[in-house]
Amino acid sequence: MTAGGPPGRAAASPGRPGAEPPPRGRRRDQAIALGWLVTIWVLLWGDLSWGNLLGGLVVGGAVLLFFPLPPVTFGGRLRPGPLLVLLVTFLADLVSASAHVAAIAVRPGYRPRGAIVAVPLRIRTDLNLALTAEVISLVPGTLILEVDRDAGVLYVHVLDVRGPEDMTGARDRIRAVEQRVVRAIGSPAEVRRLSAPDPTGGSRP
């Protein structure tokens, strides 16, 4: 029993799992979520303009207001270097994948085969699941079909799969995206877990 509290209940602490974040932390998390939603909105339209920024703010604010998500606290740390690596790599993947999909589209008589790949992630937090899934879905040729939140598994549809080696390559690329996300914004403990042996059997970069 804790002094000043009801019998049989322990006082909640900010670091205790399941505890509600303080108001200041909650507002910060909402601001981060709104920033990501605006970024995704602008990327989907493909045009950075004041109209799209305003539209993203309106849509993002409506999503957070009418479809509130469970509290997702940000216990990580923003690292400028890995964040730049994540951005540059994402842009390079975007250009490369766009060229690949365009080549498939104009190839006469070619019918690409698709496959669904299950990718277990190393860090199974809601934030990592969401950010990794968003980065993957924004790259042409890959699409998130389902997220198993409990098991930390992404089910991804991959375009132009010709054999098992393509599925293995797609799985390795998705794990590499997750590692870049964690190194850019993850907590020190999460970054250390990337160096530990992979229980899912995936290869390290």
C-alpha positions in Angstrom: 0.0 0.0 0.0 1.3 3.4 -0.9 1.0 6.3 1.5 -1.8 8.7 0.4 -3.4 6.2 -2.0 -6.2 3.7 -1.8 -5.4 0.3 -0.1 -4.1 -2.4 -2.4 -3.1 -0.2 -5.3 0.4 1.1 -6.1 0.9 4.5 -7.4 1.5 4.6 -11.2 4.9 6.0 -12.3 5.6 7.5 -15.7 8.0 4.7 -16.6 5.6 1.9 -15.7 4.2 0.0 -18.7 0.6 1.0 -19.3 0.8 4.2 -17.4 -0.7 7.3 -19.0 1.9 9.8 -20.2 1.9 13.2 -18.5 -0.1 15.9 -20.4 3.1 17.6 -21.7 4.4 14.2 -23.0 1.0 13.5 -24.5 1.0 16.8 -26.4 4.5 16.2 -27.7 3.5 12.7 -28.9 0.5 14.2 -30.7 2.6 16.8 -32.3 5.0 14.2 -33.6 2.1 12.1 -34.9 0.7 15.2 -36.6 4.0 15.9 -38.2 4.3 12.4 -39.6 0.7 12.5 -40.9 1.4 15.8 -42.7 4.7 14.4 -44.2 2.9 11.3 -45.5 0.0 13.5 -46.9 2.5 15.7 -48.9 4.5 12.6 -50.1 1.2 11.0 -51.3 0.3 14.1 -53.3 3.9 14.5 -54.6 3.9 18.3 -54.4 5.2 20.4 -51.5 2.9 23.4 -51.5 1.1 25.6 -49.0 -2.2 24.1 -50.0 -1.0 20.5 -49.4 0.6 21.5 -46.1 -2.7 23.1 -44.9 -4.6 20.1 -46.2 -2.3 17.7 -44.4 -2.7 19.7 -41.1 -6.5 19.6 -41.5 -6.7 15.9 -42.3 -4.0 14.9 -39.7 -5.9 16.9 -37.0 -9.2 15.3 -37.9 -7.6 11.8 -37.8 -6.1 12.5 -34.3 -9.4 14.1 -33.1 -11.9 11.6 -34.4 -9.8 8.4 -34.5 -7.6 8.7 -31.4 -5.0 6.1 -31.1 -3.8 4.4 -27.8 -1.1 6.5 -26.1 2.3 5.8 -27.8 5.0 7.3 -25.8 8.2 8.4 -27.6 11.1 7.1 -25.5 13.7 7.3 -28.2 16.3 9.8 -29.2 16.5 11.7 -32.5 20.0 11.2 -34.1 20.7 13.6 -37.0 23.3 11.4 -38.7 21.2 8.2 -38.9 18.1 10.3 -39.6 19.9 11.7 -42.7 20.9 8.2 -43.7 17.3 7.1 -43.4 16.1 10.0 -45.5 18.7 9.6 -48.3 18.3 5.8 -48.4 14.5 6.3 -48.6 14.8 8.7 -51.5 17.3 6.4 -53.3 14.9 3.4 -52.9 12.0 5.6 -54.1 13.8 6.5 -57.3 15.1 3.0 -57.9 11.8 1.3 -57.2 9.9 3.8 -59.4 12.2 3.1 -62.3 11.8 -0.6 -61.8 8.0 -0.4 -61.8 8.0 1.8 -64.8 10.2 -0.7 -66.7 7.8 -3.5 -65.8 4.8 -1.4 -67.0 6.3 -0.7 -70.5 7.7 -4.2 -71.0 5.6 -5.9 -73.8 3.9 -9.1 -72.8 5.6 -9.3 -69.4 3.3 -10.3 -66.5 5.1 -9.8 -63.1 4.3 -12.2 -60.3 3.6 -11.0 -56.8 4.1 -12.7 -53.4 3.2 -12.0 -49.8 6.2 -12.0 -47.5 5.9 -12.2 -43.7 8.6 -10.2 -42.0 9.0 -10.4 -38.2 10.6 -7.2 -36.8 13.3 -7.0 -34.1 11.7 -4.0 -32.2 8.0 -4.6 -31.7 6.9 -1.2 -30.4 3.8 0.4 -32.0 5.9 3.4 -33.1 8.5 1.2 -34.9 5.8 -1.0 -36.5 4.0 2.1 -37.8 7.0 4.0 -39.1 8.6 0.9 -40.7 5.3 0.1 -42.4 4.8 3.6 -43.7 8.3 3.8 -45.2 7.8 0.5 -46.9 4.4 1.4 -48.3 5.6 4.7 -49.8 8.1 2.8 -52.0 6.5 1.5 -55.2 6.4 -2.2 -55.6 5.8 -3.0 -51.9 2.5 -2.7 -50.0 1.6 -3.5 -46.4 -1.3 -5.9 -46.3 -1.5 -6.6 -42.6 0.3 -5.8 -39.4 0.3 -8.4 -36.6 0.8 -6.1 -33.6 1.0 -8.9 -31.0 3.7 -10.9 -32.9 5.4 -7.8 -34.5 5.1 -9.2 -38.0 4.5 -7.2 -41.2 2.8 -8.9 -44.1 4.0 -7.3 -47.3 3.0 -7.7 -50.9 6.0 -7.6 -53.1 5.9 -7.0 -56.9 8.0 -8.9 -59.5 9.0 -12.0 -57.5 10.7 -14.6 -59.7 12.0 -17.0 -57.1 12.9 -17.7 -53.5 15.9 -15.4 -53.7 13.7 -12.4 -54.5 11.6 -13.1 -51.4 14.7 -13.4 -49.3 16.0 -10.1 -50.7 12.7 -8.4 -50.1 12.7 -9.6 -46.5 16.3 -8.4 -46.0 15.5 -5.0 -47.4 12.5 -4.6 -45.1 14.6 -5.6 -42.1 17.2 -3.0 -43.2 14.5 -0.3 -43.3 13.5 -1.2 -39.7 17.2 -1.0 -38.5 17.6 2.4 -40.1 14.4 3.6 -38.4 15.5 2.3 -35.0 19.0 3.8 -35.4 17.5 7.2 -36.3 14.9 7.5 -33.5 15.1 4.5 -31.3 16.1 4.4 -27.6 19.6 3.3 -26.7 18.3 0.0 -25.5 16.6 -0.6 -28.8 19.7 0.2 -30.8 21.7 -2.2 -28.6 19.1 -4.9 -29.4 20.0 -4.6 -33.1 23.5 -5.8 -32.3 22.2 -8.9 -30.5 21.7 -12.2 -32.3 18.5 -12.1 -34.4 15.9 -14.5 -32.9 14.0 -14.3 -36.2 16.9 -15.7 -38.2 17.3 -12.5 -40.3 20.7 -11.3 -41.5 22.3 -8.2 -40.1 23.4 -5.4 -42.4 
